[in-house]
Amino acid sequence: MSFAITTADIPALALGSSVLACGGGGNPYYGQLVARRVLSEHGAVRVIDVDEMEADRLAVFSVIMGAPLVGIEKPVSLPALCAGFAAVQQALGDRLGAFVALEVGGGQSLLPVLLAALTGRPPLDGDGMGRAFPEAQMCTFLLYGMHPALPVAISDDHGLLWVLRALPFEIGRGRVGGTGRLGRVVGLAVERVFRRYCARKGGAIYFTVTLDHASLQRALVRGSIGLALELGRAVHSARAHGGDPVEAILRVSGGRLLMRGKIADVERRFRGGHDWGAVQIEGLDEDRSRRGEIAFKNEYLILRIDGQVALTVPDLITVVETATGTPITTEVIRPGLRISVLGLPSTPLYHTLEALRVVGPQAFGYDVPFVPL
Amino acid sequence: MSSVIGIDVGGTNTDAVRLCGDRTVAAAKVPTTPDIQSGLLTAFAQVRGAEPIDRVHIGTTAFTNALVERRHLEPAAAIRVGAPVSESLPPMIDWPEDLRCAVANPVFFVRGGREYNGRSIRPLDRSEIERVATTLVASHVTQAAVTAVFGTSYPDDELQVAEWLQTVNPDLGVSLSHRIGRFGILERESATLLNAMLRPLAARTVAAYRAAVPASLFISQNDGTVMRADRAAELPVFALASGPTNSLRGAAMLTGLADAIVFDVGGTTTDVGRLRGGYPQLAGLELEVAGVRTNFRMPDLCSVGVGGGSLVDPVTGAVGPRSVGFRLITEALVFGGETLTLTDIAVAARRVEIGDPSRVRHVGAELIARVDAQLRARFLRLLESFEEPHQPLPVVLVGGGAPLVAHLLRELGRQGVQPEHASVANAYGAAIGQVGGEVDLTFSLATTSRAAALARAEREAHQRAAEAGARPGSIRTVELEDAGLTYLASDALRVRAKAVGDLDVGP
């Protein structure tokens, strides 16, 4: 079930991706502008289902490691994206089948669309999170294992930094056995090593990573790009026709309105290169007498209402402006905004015990059980 | 005793007030004239009196109108300092096509700019800058906007580029992004370009004001402060959209309330805003000026289509959003027209006495009750969206349509405060404008402690307020916030600080 993404679809895709990004992924505005420009020059792309990809083909994902703030001074760099891709492409030869996103959210889910427009290969309808998370080990690709002997490249605004033509070992499956354990170790190692490297290199580096068909079959969160597009379109349509954009998001996503209110206070702490903090919400309308609190680490992690846990990671907690349905990221949220807090279901791939150790509330230091929406 | 005149040049009326200390000495409301200046002079003449005037504050729509109408704009060069970084998003990429065509600003990418930690992306190249300057001379471009990557944190590159440009061409007007915007290169660059395009108009406007007004002259900014007229001639972009802010600040001054909800009831809409500590609560989302996205902060306003000219459905009693606007004085029933408006309802209910009441005798109590019931519900929702639960705030009613809705707030259990001179609240807002200074800086926590970073940002904000004309003893910090650079392993810290103070006027 393929579908086209045209220049006119980009604002909807960016908005919908940001709804799924749970407050992370940075400001999608710049990515959207770059994508509109590239698509208007190179034409629309056709997004395909992973089952339409031939089994002997490989997929490539590009992801930017860095801070949203750096991203609004140094926007998505096409030279960086292309340098990384060219290096991987050289190693792959003609085995490239498609592009895929590591996460939906911010500009990240627009990267495969950009590469697709520039090279003529299709992007896949899916990603490795179904949302955004702050760290590499939290993606399903690492949790469920990646094939060895596939190239990885790292680049930045100035060009290629280095390329690894093949991973030295298989991650996760096979040799080590249990799903995810080694993937988690590798992910944590990537975070340790490359967060610092990234900071030294000016705060934004681009990873270009290859995935084989079997990894995608195991770990792809399917349909997330289509869902983001549909969400964005529903919000735009509600705005245009005097409908309720929040209602539109809930209808399309199967999510739930958890609280409606107004931001009373935002407290931030800076620790280990991440924004940690809490958002205090005073209820409005039907929630008039209730008080909410959302803890965040770059993304919104856990919602308490009147002291009771209402929803946690890995389910999606997203905050949108009530009047417009515009998603509000953790970087810009502040007192006075009138918001709705929504809960959206996460991928079942995150619901195994092994996965929850990496993406559940305990992984972020909250000693509460995960109760799916 | 210091004496100040505040003038608001609006779309319909030009309002003026003269204050002596906190005492109102005179107020005037005259129609705005097509040339702006003659209406301004009339209003000024009506309030000036015999005593000397210390200063005059003017809130103007001249610059906003120039942008909206795409008139009186000067082409300006967009110089992006940061090659090879950031070229994926060229200047003006998100501008409306007609504005881009109207000015045809040339674009240059030059080497330079910084990383977030201050390291140079590429060293500046003097010969490259000089070539740009020469090109501009040859193509008769007289304004330039210089925007460097991370220029707000590290302004040195922009300052150096300006110096080299002006060495080649001393007459070139140069607008620097770090003096205008905050983080977000595109919005900051757009604001800087708008500024450059408005500068020749600003210089002419300010010169005309000066010729007309024999006093120390200040211009309202969109954050409730004023700037000296000579600064406004250089930074007109800060004067864009100052109207709503002046109306909220005026309401604060007229009532003495620092925390309140303000209903500004006009002809077409009611704009509702919230005062916190005497200043408007600011909106969260990005502001567009004439279709261009900038990153200014604007008052958080809810507008509903309820005003004196709003059409009323004679059957259902539904009000607005359509309005007869400035044609109220010919189209409303009480003025001999054929359209049932909210003003007619108010006359029928004997809340106001204007026009010919006999023309609304057929408007029954039942229709009045229907209109009231639905307006009450809408106003209640507005109040709730601005108030904390169980902590009702005072409500201030300003604007020409205030008497039409005052009873609704009483019925909602609120004492709607309607100050004297409420209809010229904007001019009061202009009169009481303070001066402010703002900084937005990034620090490395490897070399600076958080406390030291906050202190330095605060100090610089105070210094900027003083440079803007604030009396040193009166400066206070109104905003001081920090946010980590999300996702980075390094300990970078971003701090934003703002300070305001009273104007330092003569003894």
Chai-1 contact restraints between the chains, C-beta under 6 A:
chainA,res_idxA,chainB,res_idxB,connection_type,confidence,min_distance_angstrom,max_distance_angstrom,comment,restraint_id
A,Y30,B,L89,contact,1.0,0.0,6.0,A-B,restraint_1
A,L33,B,L89,contact,1.0,0.0,6.0,A-B,restraint_2
A,L33,B,I93,contact,1.0,0.0,6.0,A-B,restraint_3
A,L33,B,D94,contact,1.0,0.0,6.0,A-B,restraint_4
A,V34,B,S88,contact,1.0,0.0,6.0,A-B,restraint_5
A,G66,B,Y487,contact,1.0,0.0,6.0,A-B,restraint_6
A,A67,B,L485,contact,1.0,0.0,6.0,A-B,restraint_7
A,A67,B,T486,contact,1.0,0.0,6.0,A-B,restraint_8
A,A67,B,Y487,contact,1.0,0.0,6.0,A-B,restraint_9
A,A67,B,L488,contact,1.0,0.0,6.0,A-B,restraint_10
A,P68,B,T486,contact,1.0,0.0,6.0,A-B,restraint_11
A,L69,B,L485,contact,1.0,0.0,6.0,A-B,restraint_12
A,V70,B,Y116,contact,1.0,0.0,6.0,A-B,restraint_13
A,I72,B,F183,contact,1.0,0.0,6.0,A-B,restraint_14
A,I72,B,G184,contact,1.0,0.0,6.0,A-B,restraint_15
A,E73,B,V149,contact,1.0,0.0,6.0,A-B,restraint_16
A,E73,B,F150,contact,1.0,0.0,6.0,A-B,restraint_17
A,E73,B,I185,contact,1.0,0.0,6.0,A-B,restraint_18
A,K74,B,V85,contact,1.0,0.0,6.0,A-B,restraint_19
A,K74,B,S86,contact,1.0,0.0,6.0,A-B,restraint_20
A,P75,B,S86,contact,1.0,0.0,6.0,A-B,restraint_21
A,P75,B,S88,contact,1.0,0.0,6.0,A-B,restraint_22
A,P75,B,L89,contact,1.0,0.0,6.0,A-B,restraint_23
A,V76,B,S88,contact,1.0,0.0,6.0,A-B,restraint_24
A,S77,B,S88,contact,1.0,0.0,6.0,A-B,restraint_25
A,L78,B,S88,contact,1.0,0.0,6.0,A-B,restraint_26
A,D157,B,V85,contact,1.0,0.0,6.0,A-B,restraint_27
A,R195,B,A489,contact,1.0,0.0,6.0,A-B,restraint_28
A,R196,B,A489,contact,1.0,0.0,6.0,A-B,restraint_29
A,A199,B,L488,contact,1.0,0.0,6.0,A-B,restraint_30
A,A199,B,A489,contact,1.0,0.0,6.0,A-B,restraint_31
A,A199,B,S490,contact,1.0,0.0,6.0,A-B,restraint_32
A,G202,B,E115,contact,1.0,0.0,6.0,A-B,restraint_33
A,G203,B,Y116,contact,1.0,0.0,6.0,A-B,restraint_34
A,G203,B,L488,contact,1.0,0.0,6.0,A-B,restraint_35
A,R268,B,A483,contact,1.0,0.0,6.0,A-B,restraint_36
A,F270,B,G484,contact,1.0,0.0,6.0,A-B,restraint_37
A,G273,B,L488,contact,1.0,0.0,6.0,A-B,restraint_38
A,G273,B,A489,contact,1.0,0.0,6.0,A-B,restraint_39
A,D275,B,G484,contact,1.0,0.0,6.0,A-B,restraint_40
A,D275,B,T486,contact,1.0,0.0,6.0,A-B,restraint_41
A,E282,B,E388,contact,1.0,0.0,6.0,A-B,restraint_42
A,R288,B,P389,contact,1.0,0.0,6.0,A-B,restraint_43
A,N298,B,T486,contact,1.0,0.0,6.0,A-B,restraint_44
A,E331,B,T486,contact,1.0,0.0,6.0,A-B,restraint_45
A,G336,B,Q281,contact,1.0,0.0,6.0,A-B,restraint_46
A,G336,B,D300,contact,1.0,0.0,6.0,A-B,restraint_47
A,L337,B,G284,contact,1.0,0.0,6.0,A-B,restraint_48
A,R338,B,S385,contact,1.0,0.0,6.0,A-B,restraint_49
